[in-house]
């Protein structure tokens, strides 16, 4: 818990946007329902990403599930738009993008 707090503090100080999702939200985004178990999440991540080999650990499938959830959220679209605007203007992304 302490290490997580330090990481979050450093990221916040650097201006990095932090987005967190409850487990049920990630499961719903990936498997279609918030009560999916680890094996269901892993299977749906493998199916959506069309992996060549089975994902070996739940840590990997969980991380990929969060990434898929984020990609499906408006937060990802806002971050991409802010980065594109910053690239065009030569500066950092604005806070209101």
C-alpha positions as CSV (number, residue, x, y, z in Angstrom):
1,X,0.0,0.0,0.0
2,X,2.8,2.4,0.8
3,X,4.6,1.7,-2.5
4,X,1.4,2.3,-4.4
5,X,1.0,5.6,-2.6
6,X,4.5,6.7,-3.5
7,X,4.0,5.8,-7.2
8,X,0.6,7.7,-7.3
9,X,2.2,10.7,-5.6
10,X,5.1,10.8,-8.1
11,X,2.8,10.4,-11.1
12,X,0.5,13.1,-9.8
13,X,3.4,15.5,-9.3
14,X,4.6,14.8,-12.8
15,X,1.2,15.6,-14.2
16,X,0.3,12.1,-15.3
17,X,-3.4,11.4,-15.3
18,X,-4.3,8.5,-13.1
19,X,-7.4,6.4,-14.0
20,X,-8.6,3.6,-11.8
21,X,-11.3,1.1,-12.5
22,X,-13.2,-1.1,-10.0
23,X,-12.7,-4.9,-10.7
24,X,-16.4,-5.3,-11.7
25,X,-16.0,-2.4,-14.3
26,X,-13.0,-4.2,-15.9
27,X,-14.8,-7.5,-15.9
28,X,-17.9,-6.0,-17.5
29,X,-15.8,-4.2,-20.2
30,X,-14.0,-7.4,-21.1
31,X,-16.3,-10.3,-20.4
32,X,-19.7,-8.6,-20.5
33,X,-20.6,-9.0,-16.9
34,X,-19.1,-7.8,-13.6
35,X,-19.1,-11.2,-12.0
36,X,-16.7,-12.9,-14.4
37,X,-14.1,-15.1,-12.8
38,X,-10.3,-15.0,-13.6
39,X,-10.6,-17.8,-16.2
40,X,-13.5,-16.0,-18.0
41,X,-11.5,-12.8,-18.0
42,X,-8.4,-14.5,-19.3
43,X,-10.4,-16.3,-22.1
44,X,-12.0,-13.1,-23.2
45,X,-8.7,-11.2,-23.2
46,X,-7.2,-13.9,-25.3
47,X,-10.1,-13.8,-27.7
48,X,-10.2,-10.0,-28.0
49,X,-6.4,-9.7,-28.5
50,X,-6.2,-12.8,-30.7
51,X,-3.1,-14.1,-28.9
52,X,-1.1,-16.9,-30.4
53,X,-0.3,-18.6,-27.1
54,X,-2.4,-18.9,-24.0
55,X,-1.8,-16.2,-21.3
56,X,0.0,-17.9,-18.5
57,X,-0.7,-15.8,-15.5
58,X,-3.7,-14.0,-14.1
59,X,-1.5,-11.0,-13.4
60,X,-0.9,-10.6,-17.2
61,X,-4.5,-11.2,-18.1
62,X,-5.6,-8.7,-15.4
63,X,-3.2,-6.1,-16.7
64,X,-4.4,-6.6,-20.3
65,X,-8.0,-6.5,-19.2
66,X,-7.5,-3.1,-17.5
67,X,-5.8,-1.8,-20.7
68,X,-8.7,-3.0,-22.8
69,X,-11.2,-1.4,-20.3
70,X,-9.2,1.9,-20.5
71,X,-9.2,1.7,-24.3
72,X,-13.0,1.3,-24.3
73,X,-13.4,4.2,-22.0
74,X,-13.7,7.9,-22.7
75,X,-10.5,8.5,-20.7
76,X,-8.4,6.9,-23.5
77,X,-10.1,9.1,-26.2
78,X,-9.5,12.2,-24.1
79,X,-5.8,11.3,-23.5
80,X,-5.2,10.7,-27.2
81,X,-6.9,14.0,-28.1
82,X,-4.9,15.9,-25.6
83,X,-1.6,14.3,-26.8
84,X,-2.5,15.2,-30.4
85,X,-3.3,18.7,-29.5
86,X,0.0,19.0,-27.5
87,X,1.9,17.7,-30.5
88,X,0.3,20.2,-32.8
89,X,1.0,23.1,-30.4
90,X,4.5,21.9,-29.4
91,X,3.6,21.9,-25.7
92,X,2.2,19.7,-23.0
93,X,-1.4,18.5,-23.0
94,X,-3.8,20.9,-21.4
95,X,-5.6,19.9,-18.2
96,X,-9.0,20.5,-19.6
97,X,-8.6,18.3,-22.7
